[in-house]
Amino acid sequence: SSFIKNLHNIDLLSSLNMAISTPPIAMGIATAAAVGMVALTMKRRREQKVAEYMKAWQLSSYDSDPAAAIDTLTLEENVPTPSEIGPNQILLKVEYASVNPIDWKLFSGGLHGNCPVASFPYTPGFDVGGTVQGVGAEVSNLAVGDKIIANTGLVESCTDPAPTPGGPAGAFAQYAAVPAELCVKVNGMDLKTVVGLPLAGLTSYQALFTGVGSSFNGEPLGDAKEGSKVLILGAAGGVGCLAIQMAKKAKCHVAVTASTSKMPNDSSMTKIDFVKSLGADVVIDYQKENWATVLAGQEYDMIYDCVGAMEDLTEHAPKVLKKGGAFVSIANFDPSSKSTDDVRFCVFFIKSNSEELQSLVTMVKDGDLTVPIDSEYKFSEVKEALKRSIGGRSVGKILIKIDH
Ligand SMILES: NC(=O)c1ccc[n+]([C@@H]2O[C@H](COP(=O)([O-])OP(=O)(O)OC[C@H]3O[C@@H](n4cnc5c(N)ncnc54)[C@H](OP(=O)(O)O)[C@@H]3O)[C@@H](O)[C@H]2O)c1
């Protein structure tokens, strides 16, 4: 189907290699403040008047303990609004942002050394939704006034030089400079229903169906299709709950792990009830049963690992996967994790892509995908939102409403 595109793009490997070998000081994740200070000659083609200064959350330095780093975040009130944007960028009035674990994982000094923060002060956040206020000279697909969502791109940000002048700006600010090619129009939709989609949705899409994603060693990721047997570990989280729905839409048989913990806003419902409501065929309470015992010998085609426990790869997966089945992980970055004759191990970072994001937005419009919301925080409560994420108990997406 057009939904399951298999675009195997091996260029991702070179992007990742570049990301891994680029020194932190030269990395391109720029804060909105940094964008504003860069002397660019490109003029916005069309723009609405914006204030000279904006509010933005800023981090001043790493801390090996991300929770301690969150405590040092400050909401700065006089950050220069990006005054010039690159020819392929838009200036976005950010109305909603969504939180992902990568936001605070970077605070420790880099995700396993691969994706450090570019420079300080740093404005965190990758998922944005809002209204276009200005477009660069080369932008033809977006106009002032359009509502868009985007994942500003972890891998794209970690290149030297930055992919666009100044690089993408952080989401936890009133304005951001965003590469136009990563944006998807959502005119007429409630931003709240889709702003949690970009990073988590693209990750699950690529893990399950490969798309433009590929593993660190260039291998394709999942190849889920009608009749495939897929096990999702950590299914109640932001990525897992979207993966269940995508896999069911593709007519896969879907097993998941979850717990009987209560849902945040409904004490009568457990996470097990929640993942069942999203269509999971088999639900295993991971706190009571070992999934490898429950599913042993059932020849699954793929395990999508959103948890990252080493024993799941080494001890449990061989019992459940068919020989050579895929263990696609987004959370096991241990360098000792390797493929064997029995299990094909793949680990990767999301690759931001608007064509795939458009497919996901269409699924939402068609009623085939919903983005469950764990909680919504005010702009002044970014620290609380990040602490909710670091606690690891959220269900679906954590949102931040940005005040103006
Ligand atoms: N590589 C990439 O490109 C990429 C992209 C996105 C995310 N990630 C990573 O993927 C992981 C998941 O992301 P996320 O956004 O889904 O996180 P999340 O929303 O914070 O996940 C929280 C959920 O995970 C469940 N959970 C925790 N441990 C579990 C276990 N052992 N078995 C089953 N469920 C468990 C929790 O439920 P309980 O209360 O029942 O434990 C909770 O509902 C994170 O490590 C994140 O950094 C990587």
The ligand as an ORCA input file, in Angstrom:
! r2SCAN-3c Opt
* xyz 0 1
  N      16.336      5.918     18.603
  C      15.384      6.810     18.377
  O      15.338      7.466     17.332
  C      14.331      7.011     19.427
  C      13.190      7.754     19.113
  C      12.189      7.870     20.086
  C      12.358      7.289     21.344
  N      13.512      6.620     21.607
  C      13.694      5.949     22.923
  O      12.696      4.952     23.050
  C      12.336      4.795     24.422
  C      10.825      4.916     24.555
  O      10.424      6.215     24.184
  P       8.975      6.757     24.579
  O       8.865      8.148     24.095
  O       7.945      5.776     24.196
  O       9.124      6.740     26.172
  P       8.028      6.980     27.270
  O       6.802      7.558     26.652
  O       8.682      7.703     28.363
  O       7.685      5.487     27.789
  C       7.070      5.348     29.027
  C       6.244      4.070     29.071
  O       7.092      2.929     28.961
  C       6.548      1.880     29.776
  N       7.616      0.975     30.203
  C       8.728      1.293     30.882
  N       9.486      0.177     31.087
  C       8.830     -0.850     30.502
  C       9.092     -2.252     30.359
  N      10.202     -2.813     30.848
  N       8.214     -3.002     29.679
  C       7.076     -2.456     29.171
  N       6.752     -1.150     29.287
  C       7.634     -0.342     29.946
  C       5.949      2.626     30.967
  O       4.865      1.884     31.478
  P       4.929      1.185     32.937
  O       4.516      2.239     33.910
  O       3.966      0.078     32.797
  O       6.326      0.710     33.146
  C       5.477      3.943     30.370
  O       4.071      3.950     30.099
  C      13.126      5.869     25.179
  O      14.287      5.267     25.696
  C      13.498      6.872     24.093
  O      14.651      7.605     24.383
  C      14.487      6.470     20.687
*
